Amino acid sequence: MASISIVGFGKLGSAMGAVFSEKGFKVICHDVSTKLINKFKKKKIPFIEKNLSKLIKKNFDNLNFTSNIDKAINETSITFIVVPTPSKKNGEYSTDFVLDCLKKIAKSINQNKKKKHDIVLTSTVMPNSCNSIIIPFLKKEIKNCKINFFYSPEFISIGNIIEEFINPRLILIGKNKENKSQILKKIYKKVCAKNVKIFESSIENIEISKIAVNCTMTTRISLINSFSQVCSKTRNSNIDIVGSILKKFFIKNEKGFVAGLPYGGPCLPRDNLAMGQYLKKNNLPNLIPVATDKINNNLISTIYEIIKKKQIKNILIVGLAYKNDTPEIVNSPALELIKKIKRKVNITVYDKYLKFIKTNILNDVKKIYKLNNINKFQAIIIMNNQKIVKIDDLGKNTIIIDPWRIYVKSFSQFNKNYIPVGIYNEI
């Protein structure tokens, strides 16, 4: 069985080492603290973590504890870096410990003239840290060695690390195109429960996703606690009943996980504002509904900025209703955009239910009832989450603004005339 080195043998690193050893791997466990390493050598487990002491003592022969970085690197082909990334005063994660660790690893690789080594960073870092700071640092420090670098953060909670490491909700592997992840996936498939879900993507996607998962969790917790305060002020109400209703409603509900245009219609905006007012009336914090409304309204500004930057003067807006398959225009994002750009841009609109849509906002706006001759427009904004525009009908230089990214597979990523909102694009 292959050998694995873990650099940073704290609470998470020691739990990972315990699991790797339980699954038959030889593990070299490194930490800069000789005091910590000596405790493990004496089987004095310094952390209170479920099953940690049991697994380490059971698999002690598979574990080699050292404060010598050379031993950890030279006797293994893959290293998991599990060092702290403490928060700075401004809330950002620091990479100081990561870079200090990599400097020592690089020195060891260079001195021993290794030709290949895999490095897996599990410590949480800021978005764009790996490719802008960490990998350039590695390339500068390491000579004549092929480094496969992966960013693979863990979703674990203190007190239940081992169980969540063995049975993860999802394993994330961030990598650049030139790196092959077969060895890393093979390790995870041996260590984790059967049919474990492994999601591979760009390093940047994984950096964002790691933090976004926890941000989503904190928002949900704050939201349910806000509703708890509402129930505390409302006769005959019980937050546990409300919570169970929310849970039942959102099981297998994808709403809120597909980014696109702002929410609209006759219900969502009004209910959000109403909850905010009820909280305010009862002298409770209404920050979440207020912030939600502000962020929702600001999304149209993203499209407006694209229009300004591209200097678009002649535009076709496809889809006027607040959602597909209805003529309902209450709180319609398309109409909000039209109000914002009406005096600056020549606007033409199309909606399959256009003849049923009556509003003063469309006065002095040109209307078409069939998507013919659309190659004459400088730009087209796809407001519907439906493929109703035929790509072959577009002009060669037609700019497509696609908030739902429904045509993303139809265009090359290098096509500067296609702007999928939510995907990096140098417009």
N, C-alpha and C positions, 0 to 999 in steps of 0.2 A: 504494500500500500504506500502511496506517495506520502512524502513529508510536507507539512505545512508549518510556516512560521507565523506567529502572531506578535506584532510589535505594539505594545501597550496592553499590559495584562491587568487592567482594572476590572471594574464590575462587568462590563460587556465583554472585554477581551477574554477574561477568565471563563465566562459562561460559554463563549464560542469554543474556547480550547477544550472545555469539558465535553461539549457535544461532539466535536471533531474526534476526540480520543475515544469516546463511546462508540462511534461509528467505525473505528478501526484505523484511523489515521495516526501517524506519528506526528506529534506536535512539539515544535520548539517554541517555548513561551518566553518572550523577552520583555523586560521593563527596565527603565533607567534606574528605578528604585531597587537597590540591592537589598534593602530591608524587606521590601515586599516579596522579592524573589526568594529570599531565605525563609520567609514564613511558609511559602508554598512548598519549598524543598522539605520542610519539616512537617508537612501535612497540616499546618495550622492555617486554615482557610480564613482570610481576614474579612470576608464579605458575607453578610447575611442574605442569601439568595436561595430560593427553593431548589433543592436537589444539587446545588453546586458542590458542596462538600462531599456528598455521596458519590457523584460521578468522578470527581477528581481522585478520590481515594480508591475507587473501584478500578480506574484506568491509569493508575499512577505510572505504570511501566511504559505507557504510550506518551507520557509527558516529560519533557526535558526543560527545566527552568534555568534561565541564564540572563545575566545582565551584559553579556558579550554579544554585541550586534553582529560581529563577524560570523559567529557560530550560527546565529539565526538565519543569516542570509546565505551563507556558503553551503549549508547542509540542506537547503530547501530550494525549490524552483518557484514557489509562490508564497507571497507574504501578504497577510492581512494587516493593514494599519488601523489601529483602534485607539488613537490618541485623542486627548481632549481638544475641542475647538471652542474655548470659552467665549462668552459674549463680551463685546467691547461696551463702552459706556453708551454708545449710540444704538446698541442692539445687534449690530452685525457680528457674525462669527469670525473669530480670529483664526488665521491659518499658521500662526507662529510655531505651534508645536508640530504641525504637519510638516512644515518646511525644515524645521530642525531635525526631525526624524528622517526625512528624505535625504538630507545632507549627509547624515551618518550612513544611511543605506548606500548612497552613491559612492562614498569613500570606500566602503567595504567591497562593492562591486568592482570599482576601478582597481583597487589593490590586488584583488584576486582574479582579475581579468575574466570575469564572467561574460559569456556571450549572449545569454538570454535570461530574463527574469520577469515573472508576472507580479504586478503590484495591485492590490485591491484596497482602495480607500473606503472605509465604512463610516468614518467620522462625518457628521453633518457639516456641510460647507455652504457658503452663499452661492446663489446662482451665478454662473460664469466664472467661478473660482478655479475650476480644474483647468480649463483651456486657456485662461488668461494669466494665471499665476502659477499653479502647481506643475502642470506639464512643461511649460517653458523653463521652469526652474530645474526640473528633471533633465531636460535636454541639455541644459547648460552644464549641469554637474556630472552627468554620466557620459563616459567615453566608450565607444566601441562595444556597446551592449544593447541588444534589442529588448526594449521594455514594452510589455503589454500592460497598459494602465487601464484599470476599471474603477468606476465609482459605483459602489454597491451598498448604500445605506440600509440600515435595519429598522424595522418598525417593531420596537420592543418597549416594554415598560418595566421599571425596576420592581423586583419582587416576583416577576413572572418571565424573566428573560429566557430561560432555557426552554420552557414550553412554547413561547412565541417564536423562538429561533427554529425549533423543530417543526412547528406548525404555523408557518407565517401566512398571513392573508395574501401576501404577494411578495415575490422577490424581484427587486429592481437591479438591472445591470446597465450602467451607462458606459458607453465605449465610443471611441472614434472608429471610423470605417476600416482603418488598417489593422485593427486589433481583432484577434480571433478569441472567442470566449468559450470554446469547447471544454477546456479543462475546468474553468470556473463553474460552468453549468453542470458538469459531471460531478463535481464536489457537492454542489447544492442538491442534486438529485439523490445522491447517496446519503446525505446528512438529513435532509428534510423529508417530511411525510410524503407518501405516494401521491402522484398527480399534483405536485406542487406547481403553482402558476409562476412562471418566470417571464418577466417583461423586459425585453431589451430595447433600448432606444439610444438617442444621442445623449451624451453626458449632460448637456444643458437641460434636456427634458427631465432627466432623472433628478438633477439638482433642484429644479423648480418643484417637481412632483413631491419630493420628500418633505419639503417645507409646506407645500400646498395641502397635503393630506392633514397635517397637524393644524394648519390654519382653519381648514374646514371643520375639524373636530372642535377647535376652540370656539368657533362661531356657533356651531350647533349647541355646545354646552351653554354658552352665554345666552343663546336664544331660548332654550328650554328653561333656564333659570329665570329669564325675564318673564316667560309665561307663568312660571311658578309664583312670581311676585304679583302678577295679574290675578291669579287664583286666590292668593292670600287676601286680596282686596274685594273679591267678588263673592257674594253669597251663593251657597250651594254649588261651589265649584271645587274641583279636586285635580291637582296637577298630574297625578298618576293616571287618571282617566284621560285627560287631555294628551298626555305623553303616549299612552297606548294607542289612541286614535291616530296621532301623527305617525307612529311607527308602522301601523297597519297600512296607512295611506301611502307611505313612501317606500314600502318594500317593492322592489323591482320597478320603481318609478325613476326614469332617467332624467326627468326634468331637473334642471340645475347642473347637469353634468355635460351638456352640449352647449358651448358658447355660441352666441349669435347676436341678434338684435335685442334691445331692451324689452322687458316684459310690458305688455299693454293690455287692452281690453277693458271690459266694464268691471272686472272683479279684482285682479291682483293689485293694481295701483291703489284702488280705493281701500281695500282691506288692509294693506300695509300702512297707509296713512291713518286709517281709523284706529289701528292698534297703537300707533304712535301717540295719537291724541288721547286714547284711553289711559295709557301709561302716564302721560303728562298730567292729565286730570287727577290722577290718583297720587301725584307727587312721586312718581317712579321714573327711573332713567329711561328715556326713549331714544337712546343713541343709535341702536341697531336699525329700527325702522327709518329714522331720519337719514342715516348714512346709506342705507339700502336705496332709498329714493334718490339721493344725490348721485350715487354711482350709476344707477339705472339711467337717469336723465343725461349723464355725462357721456354715455356711449355714443350718442348721435354726434357729439363733438369730434369723436375719432374719425368718423366718415367725413365730416366737414373739413377737418384738417387735411385729409387726403385730397379732397377736391381743391382746396386752396393751393396745396403744394404742387399738384399736377397742373394747376392753372386751367381747370376744366370750365368751359363756357357753354357747352352744349351736351345735355345729359338726358338719358332715358332712365326713368325709375320704374322698375318692374315689380309690381306688387304694392298695393296700398293698404290692405287690411292689416289688422294687428297680428293675424296668423293666417295660415293656409285655409282654403276652402270655405271662406265666409266673406261677405261684404262689410262686416262690422269694422268700423274705423275709430271707435272710441279709444283714445290714448294710443293711436297708431304711430309707431316709430317713423314710418314713411312720411306721414303728414307733418310730424315734428321736424323732420329734415327739410321738407319743402318750405315750411315757414322760415327756416333758418337761412335758406339759400335763394329764396324766391326772387329777390331783387338783385342778385348777383350772377345768376346763371339762367340760361334758357332751358326750361324744363319741359319734358314730355313725359307723360305717364301712361302706363298700361296696367290693367288688372282684368282678369277674366270676368269679374263681376262689376266692371266699371259702370255699366249702365244703371246699376242699383245704388251706386255711391253718390250721395248728394252732400256737398259741403262747400262753403264759401272759400275755403282754403284753395280749392282747385280753380277758382275764378282766374282768368288770364293764364291758365296753364294749358298747354296743348295736350290733347288726349288722342290716343290711338286704340283701336279695338281689335287689331290683329298685329302680330309681331312680324310684319313684313318690312323689307327695306331698312332693317335696323343697322346696317353697315354704315349708314350716314352719320351716326351719333359718335361724338368724340369719346363718350364714356357711357357705360351701362352699370347701374347699381341693382344687384339682385336682392330684393328685399324679401321675397318669398323663399321659404326653405323647400323649394321644389325646382326640378330641372324642366323649365318651360322654355328657356332660350336655347336655340340650336347653335352650337358652336360654329358650324359651317356657315351660318348666316352673318357672322360678325365681320367687320372690316379688319384689314390686316393690322391696323394700328389702334383698334378700338381698346380702350381701357376698361377692364372688367373689375368692379369692386364687389367682392363676394364675402359678405359678413358670415355666411354659414359654411363657406368652403365646400360647397356642393360640386364645384367644377374643378377641384384641386387635382384630380386624376387626369383631367383633360388637357392640362397645360404643363409645360416644362417648368421646373422650379426657377429656371433662369429667364423666364418670360417676364420682363419688367412691366408689361401692360396688364398682367394679371395680378391683382392685389387681393390675396385671401386674408381677411382680417383675422388676427390671432396667430398667424404664422409669420416669422421674421421675413421682412421684405424691405430691401433698400429702395424705398420709393423716392 
